Amino acid sequence: MVILPAEHPLDWKRPPVITLLLVILNTLIYLAYQGGDSERTEVATRLYLDGGLLNRERALFIESLAQRHELDADERHGIDAARRQDLAGYVLRDLEFEDQLHRSAAYQADPAWQKARASAEAARDRISSYRFGFVPKRFTVEGLFGAMFLHGSFDHLLGNMIFLFICGFALERALGRTAYLALYITSGLASHLLWWALDPGWVPGIGASGAVAGLMGMYIGVYGLRKINFFYWLGPLIGYFKAPALWILPIWMGKELYGLLLANDHVNYYAHLGGLGFGFLGTWLPRRLGGLKVDEQYLAKEDPDAPFKRELAALDQLIGRFALDQVPARGLDLLSRYPGRLELLERLYPVARTRNDAPLMSAVLKQLFALPNPNLAHSLLCRLADDAGDAQNRLLQHPAIQLHLLQGLLKVGEGPRALAPWRALGRAATPPAQLPGLTLMLAKQLGQRRDLRGVAELASFMRKAFPEAEQTHQLGLYQQHLAR
């Protein structure tokens, strides 16, 4: 049975950075670090056999195993008949037997035995699941944190990463990256702590399952009684249904309790229950108490740009009714609250030009020239250049505007249009200091279009106005190159 939340599509405009980093980190640890476990296991087993430990411990191990698991004679014989290499691995991985052995009088009285086993155990403890796995009977901080980043197989890793991504990208957006990461890590810790408190055993536990179960609990805690979409897979039945998120919590908890009480497998249901329970309480309670901020617009699937779009539509209505006397004040207010919005600039520029409104034109041009990506405003820059060529548009004749216009046109590759503001700046009594560099850029753009006459005009100007400038020398060489 699989029931997963499917409320939000992934928005790559705001990628789930933390979720992707967690997936990459888990994958790299499995492939790069855990990939060396086979070699580590071989080294530990060889040390165990070379130390003569199997002959000494074989009978003790089989007797201990038989008592703990109530083995019959045939089962005992089957274990005793196992390959030496395999049996050595079984003995070395059995931490409960190791604890019994360390407390036995014969072992404590034999320094050579202790030395040989210490060497084999040290090599075994370099295996990832023993070094960073969580063993409740051997509580360590390294295991408490490290186990949630280890996996027993590629299938184990793949399953956890799929669930992590599906639940994680929406929670990261709803909770914010810091709160999301903190709750993910804490859910993983809680999953191990519940296992340690209720069933302290000797088997190393590894996997992100507890932390991922925490994400599922967090999903329920965030949405509460809000109806959301779920994907289900029940045998041959596959589809979607909509239900209050909180209604699914008992189903998920019941599935884990069923597995804990009745299933006979190697799944750590304690970790699942601990993560699921903490993930839910860790979001639901703080949210009810006002201590956890959630992006309500995202949960409600509201367009975060809706307020701007409404105000833009109202501005369009003013312009459409020709209530142009009201537009400048409204426009200046919108520019202050929504700076750098190209849609707004495109609507306000013609109003400012038609009304010859200096304050509005100044505000529009400041934001236009400050856009981080001038290519987005390509058409507006071209329109501005065409309007600036009309001597009647006195507002656009100011040298500062001409300079910014020249720079903008060059950035978008509009060399031919850039000639007009360049000529205006060249006629100024004191040309701006940036003009030599801009002239060289303009010459290169004109040269690419094989506009040799334009390049010659630029070179002639530079020889007269800036005869000693490095750009003048470079432009001369460039002109010679084009003439070949």
C-alpha positions as CSV (number, residue, x, y, z in Angstrom):
1,M,0.0,0.0,0.0
2,V,1.3,3.4,-1.0
3,I,-0.4,6.7,-0.2
4,L,1.5,9.9,-1.0
5,P,0.6,13.6,-1.0
6,A,0.3,15.0,-4.5
7,E,-0.9,18.5,-3.9
8,H,1.7,20.7,-5.6
9,P,3.5,20.5,-8.9
10,L,7.3,21.1,-8.8
11,D,8.2,24.7,-9.6
12,W,11.7,24.9,-11.0
13,K,11.6,28.7,-10.9
14,R,12.1,28.2,-7.2
15,P,14.0,24.9,-7.0
16,P,14.0,22.9,-3.7
17,V,17.7,23.4,-3.0
18,I,17.9,21.7,0.4
19,T,15.9,18.7,-0.8
20,L,18.2,18.3,-3.9
21,L,21.3,18.7,-1.7
22,L,20.0,16.0,0.7
23,V,19.3,13.6,-2.2
24,I,22.8,14.3,-3.7
25,L,24.5,13.9,-0.3
26,N,22.8,10.6,0.4
27,T,23.6,9.3,-3.0
28,L,27.3,10.4,-2.9
29,I,27.7,8.8,0.6
30,Y,26.3,5.5,-0.7
31,L,28.3,5.4,-3.9
32,A,31.6,7.0,-2.8
33,Y,31.9,6.0,0.9
34,Q,29.7,2.9,1.3
35,G,31.1,1.5,-1.9
36,G,34.2,0.6,-0.1
37,D,32.4,-1.6,2.4
38,S,33.1,-4.9,0.5
39,E,36.8,-4.3,0.8
40,R,36.5,-3.4,4.5
41,T,34.4,-6.5,5.2
42,E,37.1,-8.7,3.5
43,V,39.9,-7.1,5.6
44,A,37.9,-7.6,8.8
45,T,37.1,-11.3,8.0
46,R,40.6,-12.1,7.0
47,L,42.0,-10.6,10.3
48,Y,39.4,-12.7,12.2
49,L,40.4,-15.9,10.4
50,D,44.2,-15.2,10.5
51,G,43.9,-14.6,14.2
52,G,42.6,-18.2,14.7
53,L,39.4,-16.8,16.2
54,L,36.9,-19.0,14.4
55,N,38.3,-22.2,15.8
56,R,38.2,-20.7,19.2
57,E,34.7,-19.2,19.0
58,R,32.8,-21.4,16.7
59,A,31.2,-23.6,19.4
60,L,30.6,-20.6,21.7
61,F,28.8,-18.7,18.9
62,I,26.6,-21.6,17.8
63,E,25.6,-22.3,21.4
64,S,24.8,-18.6,22.0
65,L,22.8,-18.3,18.8
66,A,20.9,-21.5,19.5
67,Q,19.9,-20.2,23.0
68,R,18.8,-16.8,21.7
69,H,16.8,-18.0,18.7
70,E,15.8,-21.5,19.9
71,L,17.5,-23.4,17.1
72,D,16.9,-27.1,16.7
73,A,19.7,-29.7,16.0
74,D,19.4,-29.4,12.2
75,E,19.6,-25.6,12.3
76,R,22.7,-25.8,14.5
77,H,24.3,-28.3,12.2
78,G,23.5,-26.1,9.2
79,I,25.3,-23.2,10.8
80,D,28.2,-25.3,11.8
81,A,28.5,-26.6,8.2
82,A,28.7,-23.1,6.7
83,R,31.8,-22.0,4.8
84,R,34.5,-20.7,7.1
85,Q,34.5,-17.3,5.4
86,D,30.7,-17.0,5.8
87,L,30.7,-18.2,9.3
88,A,33.5,-15.8,10.3
89,G,31.4,-12.9,8.9
90,Y,28.3,-14.1,10.9
91,V,30.3,-14.2,14.2
92,L,32.1,-10.9,13.6
93,R,28.8,-9.1,12.8
94,D,27.0,-10.5,15.9
95,L,27.4,-7.7,18.4
96,E,25.3,-9.4,21.1
97,F,27.5,-12.4,21.0
98,E,30.5,-10.1,21.1
99,D,29.1,-8.5,24.3
100,Q,28.6,-11.9,25.9
101,L,32.1,-13.0,24.9
102,H,33.7,-9.8,26.3
103,R,32.1,-10.5,29.7
104,S,33.1,-14.2,29.8
105,A,35.8,-15.2,32.3
106,A,37.8,-17.2,29.7
107,Y,38.1,-14.2,27.3
108,Q,39.0,-11.8,30.1
109,A,41.8,-14.2,31.2
110,D,43.4,-14.5,27.8
111,P,45.3,-11.4,26.6
112,A,46.2,-13.0,23.2
113,W,42.6,-13.8,22.5
114,Q,41.6,-10.2,23.4
115,K,44.4,-8.7,21.2
116,A,43.4,-10.8,18.1
117,R,39.8,-10.0,18.5
118,A,40.4,-6.3,19.1
119,S,42.3,-6.1,15.8
120,A,39.4,-7.8,13.9
121,E,36.8,-5.7,15.6
122,A,38.6,-2.5,14.8
123,A,38.7,-3.4,11.1
124,R,35.0,-4.3,11.3
125,D,34.1,-1.0,12.9
126,R,35.4,0.7,9.8
127,I,32.5,-0.7,7.8
128,S,30.0,2.1,7.3
129,S,27.0,0.5,9.1
130,Y,29.2,-0.2,12.2
131,R,31.1,3.1,12.2
132,F,28.1,5.4,11.6
133,G,25.1,3.1,12.0
134,F,22.9,3.5,15.1
135,V,23.1,0.5,17.5
136,P,20.7,1.2,20.4
137,K,22.7,-0.9,22.8
138,R,25.8,1.1,21.8
139,F,24.4,4.6,21.9
140,T,26.8,7.0,20.1
141,V,26.3,10.5,18.8
142,E,27.9,9.5,15.5
143,G,25.4,6.8,15.0
144,L,22.5,9.0,16.1
145,F,23.3,11.5,13.3
146,G,25.2,9.4,10.8
147,A,22.7,6.5,10.4
148,M,20.2,8.7,8.6
149,F,22.6,9.2,5.7
150,L,23.5,5.5,5.1
151,H,21.6,2.9,3.2
152,G,21.7,-0.9,3.0
153,S,21.3,-1.3,-0.8
154,F,20.6,0.8,-3.9
155,D,16.9,-0.1,-3.8
156,H,16.8,1.1,-0.2
157,L,18.5,4.4,-1.3
158,L,16.2,4.8,-4.3
159,G,13.0,4.3,-2.4
160,N,14.0,6.8,0.3
161,M,15.1,9.4,-2.1
162,I,11.9,9.2,-4.2
163,F,9.8,9.7,-1.0
164,L,12.2,12.5,0.1
165,F,11.9,14.4,-3.1
166,I,8.1,14.0,-3.4
167,C,7.4,15.2,0.1
168,G,10.4,17.5,0.4
169,F,10.0,20.0,-2.4
170,A,6.6,21.2,-1.2
171,L,7.6,21.3,2.5
172,E,10.7,23.2,1.7
173,R,8.7,25.9,-0.1
174,A,6.0,25.9,2.6
175,L,8.2,26.0,5.7
176,G,11.3,27.8,4.4
177,R,14.7,26.1,4.0
178,T,16.0,26.6,7.6
179,A,12.9,25.2,9.4
180,Y,12.5,22.5,6.8
181,L,16.1,21.2,7.3
182,A,15.9,21.5,11.1
183,L,12.7,19.5,11.2
184,Y,14.1,16.9,8.8
185,I,17.2,16.3,10.9
186,T,15.3,16.3,14.1
187,S,12.8,13.8,12.8
188,G,15.6,11.5,12.0
189,L,17.0,11.8,15.5
190,A,13.6,11.2,17.0
191,S,13.1,8.1,15.0
192,H,16.3,6.6,16.4
193,L,15.6,7.7,19.9
194,L,12.2,6.0,19.9
195,W,13.8,2.8,18.8
196,W,16.5,3.2,21.5
197,A,13.8,3.7,24.2
198,L,11.4,0.9,23.2
199,D,13.5,-1.8,21.6
200,P,17.2,-1.4,22.4
201,G,18.9,-4.1,20.3
202,W,22.3,-5.0,18.9
203,V,21.6,-4.7,15.2
204,P,22.9,-1.5,13.5
205,G,20.2,0.6,12.0
206,I,20.8,2.7,8.9
207,G,18.7,4.6,6.4
208,A,16.9,7.9,5.9
209,S,13.5,6.2,6.4
210,G,12.9,7.8,9.8
211,A,13.7,11.3,8.6
212,V,11.6,10.7,5.4
213,A,8.7,9.4,7.6
214,G,9.1,12.7,9.5
215,L,8.5,14.5,6.2
216,M,5.2,12.7,5.8
217,G,4.2,13.6,9.3
218,M,5.3,17.2,8.7
219,Y,3.0,17.3,5.6
220,I,0.0,16.3,7.7
221,G,1.0,18.8,10.4
222,V,1.3,21.6,7.9
223,Y,-2.0,21.0,6.1
224,G,-4.1,19.8,9.1
225,L,-7.7,19.5,8.0
226,R,-7.2,21.2,4.7
227,K,-8.3,18.9,1.8
228,I,-5.4,17.9,-0.4
229,N,-4.7,15.5,-3.2
230,F,-3.2,12.1,-2.5
231,F,-1.8,9.4,-4.9
232,Y,-2.6,5.8,-3.9
233,W,-1.4,2.4,-5.1
234,L,-3.3,-0.5,-3.6
235,G,-2.4,-3.6,-5.5
236,P,-4.0,-3.3,-8.9
237,L,-5.7,0.0,-8.0
238,I,-3.9,3.2,-8.8
239,G,-5.3,6.8,-8.8
240,Y,-5.9,10.0,-6.8
241,F,-8.3,11.1,-4.2
242,K,-8.9,14.2,-2.1
243,A,-9.3,14.2,1.6
244,P,-8.4,16.3,4.7
245,A,-4.7,15.7,5.3
246,L,-5.2,14.8,9.0
247,W,-7.4,11.8,8.0
248,I,-4.4,10.1,6.5
249,L,-2.3,10.2,9.6
250,P,-4.1,7.2,11.3
251,I,-3.8,5.2,8.1
252,W,0.0,5.8,8.0
253,M,0.4,5.1,11.7
254,G,-1.8,2.0,11.5
255,K,0.3,0.7,8.6
256,E,3.5,1.1,10.6
257,L,1.9,-0.5,13.8
258,Y,0.7,-3.4,11.7
259,G,4.2,-3.9,10.4
260,L,5.7,-3.6,13.9
261,L,3.3,-6.2,15.4
262,L,2.8,-8.7,12.6
263,A,5.4,-8.3,9.8
264,N,8.4,-10.6,9.7
265,D,11.0,-8.5,7.9
266,H,14.0,-6.3,8.5
267,V,12.1,-2.9,8.3
268,N,12.7,-0.7,11.3
269,Y,9.1,0.2,12.1
270,Y,10.1,1.9,15.4
271,A,12.1,4.4,13.3
272,H,9.1,5.0,11.0
273,L,6.7,5.6,13.9
274,G,9.2,7.9,15.6
275,G,9.8,10.0,12.6
276,L,6.2,10.1,11.6
277,G,5.0,11.1,15.0
278,F,7.6,13.7,15.6
279,G,7.2,15.2,12.1
280,F,3.5,15.7,12.8
281,L,3.8,17.1,16.3
282,G,6.9,19.2,15.4
283,T,4.8,21.1,12.8
284,W,1.2,20.8,14.0
285,L,1.8,22.0,17.6
286,P,4.1,25.0,16.8
287,R,1.8,26.1,14.1
288,R,-1.2,26.1,16.4
289,L,0.8,28.0,18.9
290,G,2.0,30.5,16.4
291,G,5.6,29.5,16.6
292,L,6.0,28.2,13.0
293,K,5.6,30.4,10.0
294,V,4.1,28.8,6.9
295,D,3.7,30.1,3.4
296,E,-0.1,30.2,3.4
297,Q,-0.2,31.6,-0.1
298,Y,1.6,28.5,-1.3
299,L,-0.6,26.1,0.6
300,A,-3.7,27.8,-0.8
301,K,-2.1,27.7,-4.3
302,E,-2.5,31.5,-4.6
303,D,-0.5,33.3,-7.2
304,P,2.1,35.3,-5.2
305,D,2.0,37.9,-8.0
306,A,-1.8,38.3,-7.8
307,P,-1.7,41.7,-6.0
308,F,0.6,43.2,-8.6
309,K,-1.5,41.8,-11.4
310,R,-4.7,43.3,-9.9
311,E,-3.0,46.7,-9.6
312,L,-1.7,46.4,-13.1
313,A,-5.2,45.7,-14.4
314,A,-6.5,48.7,-12.6
315,L,-3.8,50.9,-14.2
316,D,-4.8,49.5,-17.6
317,Q,-8.4,50.5,-16.9
318,L,-7.3,54.1,-16.1
319,I,-5.3,54.2,-19.4
320,G,-8.1,52.6,-21.3
321,R,-10.6,55.3,-20.0
322,F,-8.1,58.0,-21.0
323,A,-7.9,59.1,-17.4
324,L,-4.3,60.0,-18.0
325,D,-4.3,62.8,-15.4
326,Q,-4.6,60.1,-12.7
327,V,-1.9,57.8,-14.1
328,P,1.3,59.6,-13.1
329,A,0.5,59.6,-9.3
330,R,-0.7,56.0,-9.5
331,G,2.3,55.1,-11.6
332,L,4.9,56.6,-9.2
333,D,3.2,54.7,-6.3
334,L,3.3,51.4,-8.2
335,L,7.0,52.0,-9.1
336,S,7.9,52.5,-5.5
337,R,6.1,49.3,-4.4
338,Y,6.9,47.1,-7.4
339,P,10.4,48.3,-8.7
340,G,11.9,46.8,-11.7
341,R,8.7,45.3,-13.2
342,L,9.0,45.5,-17.0
343,E,5.2,45.2,-17.5
344,L,4.8,48.4,-15.4
345,L,7.6,50.3,-17.2
346,E,6.1,49.4,-20.6
347,R,2.8,50.9,-19.6
348,L,4.1,54.0,-17.9
349,Y,6.7,55.0,-20.4
350,P,4.3,56.1,-23.2
351,V,2.2,58.1,-20.7
352,A,5.3,59.9,-19.4
353,R,6.5,60.7,-22.9
354,T,3.1,61.8,-24.2
355,R,2.4,64.0,-21.2
356,N,6.0,65.2,-21.0
357,D,5.9,64.3,-17.3
358,A,9.5,64.7,-16.0
359,P,9.0,63.0,-12.5
360,L,7.3,60.0,-14.0
361,M,9.8,59.7,-16.9
362,S,12.7,60.0,-14.5
363,A,11.4,57.2,-12.3
364,V,10.7,55.0,-15.3
365,L,14.1,55.5,-16.9
366,K,16.0,54.9,-13.6
367,Q,14.3,51.5,-13.2
368,L,14.7,50.7,-16.9
369,F,18.4,51.3,-16.9
370,A,18.9,49.4,-13.6
371,L,17.3,46.2,-14.9
372,P,19.8,43.3,-14.3
373,N,19.0,41.8,-17.7
374,P,18.6,44.5,-20.4
375,N,17.7,41.9,-23.0
376,L,14.3,41.5,-21.3
377,A,13.6,45.2,-22.1
378,H,15.0,45.0,-25.6
379,S,11.9,46.3,-27.3
380,L,11.4,49.1,-24.8
381,L,15.1,50.3,-25.2
382,C,14.6,50.3,-29.0
383,R,11.4,52.4,-28.6
384,L,13.2,54.8,-26.3
385,A,16.1,55.1,-28.8
386,D,13.6,55.9,-31.6
387,D,11.8,58.5,-29.5
388,A,15.1,60.1,-28.4
389,G,15.9,60.8,-32.0
390,D,13.0,63.2,-32.1
391,A,14.2,66.7,-31.1
392,Q,10.7,67.5,-29.7
393,N,11.2,64.9,-26.9
394,R,13.4,67.3,-24.9
395,L,13.3,65.1,-21.7
396,L,15.1,62.4,-23.6
397,Q,17.9,64.7,-24.9
398,H,19.6,65.0,-21.5
399,P,23.3,63.7,-21.7
400,A,22.8,61.4,-18.7
401,I,19.9,59.7,-20.4
402,Q,21.7,59.5,-23.7
403,L,24.7,57.9,-21.9
404,H,22.5,55.2,-20.2
405,L,20.7,54.7,-23.5
406,L,23.9,54.1,-25.4
407,Q,25.1,51.6,-22.7
408,G,21.8,49.8,-22.8
409,L,21.7,49.5,-26.6
410,L,25.2,48.2,-26.7
411,K,24.3,45.5,-24.1
412,V,21.5,44.2,-26.3
413,G,23.5,44.4,-29.5
414,E,21.7,47.3,-31.1
415,G,24.8,49.0,-32.7
416,P,23.0,50.9,-35.5
417,R,20.4,52.4,-33.1
418,A,23.2,53.2,-30.7
419,L,24.8,55.6,-33.2
420,A,22.3,58.3,-32.5
421,P,23.0,58.7,-28.7
422,W,26.7,58.3,-29.4
423,R,26.6,61.2,-31.8
424,A,24.7,63.3,-29.3
425,L,27.3,62.6,-26.6
426,G,30.1,63.3,-29.1
427,R,28.7,66.7,-29.8
428,A,28.7,67.6,-26.1
429,A,31.1,70.3,-24.9
430,T,32.6,67.8,-22.4
431,P,32.2,64.2,-23.6
432,P,31.7,61.6,-20.8
433,A,34.7,59.7,-19.6
434,Q,33.1,56.4,-20.6
435,L,32.8,57.5,-24.2
436,P,36.1,56.0,-25.5
437,G,35.3,52.5,-24.2
438,L,31.8,52.7,-25.5
439,T,33.0,53.9,-28.9
440,L,35.2,50.9,-29.2
441,M,32.3,48.6,-28.3
442,L,30.1,50.3,-30.8
443,A,32.7,50.0,-33.5
444,K,33.0,46.3,-33.0
445,Q,29.2,45.9,-33.3
446,L,29.2,47.9,-36.5
447,G,32.1,46.0,-37.8
448,Q,30.3,42.8,-37.4
449,R,27.6,44.2,-39.6
450,R,30.3,45.3,-42.1
451,D,29.3,49.0,-41.6
452,L,32.6,50.3,-42.6
453,R,31.3,53.9,-43.0
454,G,30.1,53.9,-39.4
455,V,33.4,52.5,-38.1
456,A,35.3,55.2,-40.1
457,E,33.1,57.9,-38.5
458,L,33.9,56.5,-35.0
459,A,37.7,56.3,-35.7
460,S,37.8,59.8,-37.1
461,F,36.0,61.1,-34.0
462,M,38.4,59.3,-31.6
463,R,41.5,60.6,-33.4
464,K,40.3,64.2,-32.9
465,A,38.7,63.9,-29.4
466,F,40.9,61.3,-27.8
467,P,44.1,61.1,-29.8
468,E,46.2,59.6,-26.9
469,A,43.6,57.1,-25.7
470,E,44.4,53.4,-25.9
471,Q,40.9,52.8,-27.4
472,T,41.9,55.1,-30.3
473,H,44.9,52.9,-31.1
474,Q,42.8,49.7,-30.8
475,L,40.1,51.2,-33.0
476,G,42.7,52.1,-35.7
477,L,44.0,48.5,-35.7
478,Y,40.4,47.2,-35.9
479,Q,39.6,49.5,-38.8
480,Q,42.7,48.2,-40.7
481,H,41.6,44.6,-40.0
482,L,38.2,45.3,-41.5
483,A,39.7,46.9,-44.6
484,R,41.7,43.7,-45.5
